[in-house]
Amino acid sequence: MRRNALLDAVLIPDPSLRVHVYRANIRPGVDLAEIDPGDGDRLQALFADEGTLLKGVAHESNLSPWSDELLDYDLHKVRPGLLDELPRELAKYLAMAELRSNETTFSIWRAKDDESWTVGRAEGPEEEFDGADDLLSEICITSAEYSRWVEEYLEVDVSRSAVSAAFSGTVSVRELIRLLGHREREAEILSDLHAHGLV
């Protein structure tokens, strides 16, 4: 997710149009990544010394705190069960305003000493759409996935070799900026990356 955000910062000048954002050291020992496709959905990933929390909100889900189908559940509150079993060492981060804990339709976590991931189970029908599959698929794991995504998003071709080098870590940030054709924005990009703790 860090590489996705770095490439977004280089290729997409307008911060409001970037889909991938990564903020390192938002708290001591804590990084926060976000994927915001711009349609009202959002995926957040919290990386802490104590473990990792993935959570998201799908605006069309009946689990959404703004859903018209809340039935017996409270408006603007997280559906019971989604975050209730979160370990104490990770639950303490829910108080962070940046984590938007009230905006949750799915949650997945793994504490530092856990051997596997745990999925938060919301009260209600088991087959309710929670948006997890759609939002998790927005994470570009490989350089090829990111290249395909950004070319479709921006409707332009990008240097796939430069993207591959970014993913493999074989190129400096300054050289990456130049390889992707944004030398004229180098100072601006570096300042932006520094503000997010990415350089």
PyMOL commands that set and color helices and strands:
alter all, ss='L'
color gray80, all
select helices_A, chain A and resi 2-11+15-17+88-95+97-99+132-136+143-154+160-168+173-179+183-195
alter helices_A, ss='H'
color red, helices_A
select strands_A, chain A and resi 20-27+30-35+42-48+51-57+106-111+118-119
alter strands_A, ss='S'
color yellow, strands_A
deselect
rebuild
show_as cartoon
